[in-house]
């Protein structure tokens, strides 16, 4: 699934490591999500929407 995570992270001016620390996951997890190699769990998705104060659709792009 495509996402805007990297763009949103850059706008906030935080590193993958900083975001990972805040969300209590590894930096590799953030990297894998950004590169579309891993789809986050529902729990992690909710944490992302709350952290970025963004809707699910603003973060993740579902293409049919």
C-alpha positions as CSV (number, residue, x, y, z in Angstrom):
1,X,0.0,0.0,0.0
2,X,1.4,3.4,-0.9
3,X,1.6,6.1,1.8
4,X,2.6,9.6,2.5
5,X,4.5,8.8,5.7
6,X,7.9,10.1,4.5
7,X,6.4,13.3,3.3
8,X,4.5,13.9,6.6
9,X,7.6,13.0,8.6
10,X,9.7,15.5,6.7
11,X,7.1,18.2,7.2
12,X,7.3,17.6,11.0
13,X,11.1,17.6,10.7
14,X,11.7,14.3,12.4
15,X,13.9,11.4,11.5
16,X,12.7,7.8,11.1
17,X,14.4,7.0,14.4
18,X,12.5,9.8,16.2
19,X,9.2,8.6,14.8
20,X,10.0,5.0,15.7
21,X,10.9,6.0,19.3
22,X,7.7,7.9,19.7
23,X,5.6,5.0,18.3
24,X,7.6,2.3,20.2
25,X,8.7,0.4,17.1
26,X,12.0,0.0,15.3
27,X,13.4,2.4,12.8
28,X,13.4,-0.5,10.4
29,X,9.7,-0.8,10.8
30,X,9.2,2.9,9.8
31,X,11.6,2.4,6.9
32,X,9.7,-0.7,5.7
33,X,6.3,1.1,5.9
34,X,7.7,4.2,4.0
35,X,9.0,1.9,1.3
36,X,5.8,-0.1,1.0
37,X,7.4,-3.3,2.1
38,X,5.3,-3.6,5.3
39,X,1.7,-2.7,6.1
40,X,1.3,-1.6,9.7
41,X,-1.1,-3.2,12.1
42,X,-4.3,-1.5,13.0
43,X,-2.8,-0.4,16.4
44,X,0.2,1.2,14.7
45,X,-2.0,2.8,12.1
46,X,-4.0,4.5,14.8
47,X,-0.8,5.7,16.5
48,X,0.3,7.2,13.2
49,X,-3.0,9.0,12.6
50,X,-2.9,10.4,16.1
51,X,0.8,11.4,15.9
52,X,0.4,13.2,12.6
53,X,-3.1,14.5,13.4
54,X,-4.1,13.2,10.0
55,X,-6.8,11.0,8.6
56,X,-6.1,7.5,7.4
57,X,-6.6,8.6,3.9
58,X,-4.1,11.4,4.3
59,X,-1.4,8.9,5.3
60,X,-2.3,5.8,3.2
61,X,-3.3,5.7,-0.4
62,X,-5.4,2.7,-1.4
63,X,-5.2,2.0,-5.1
64,X,-7.6,-0.5,-6.6
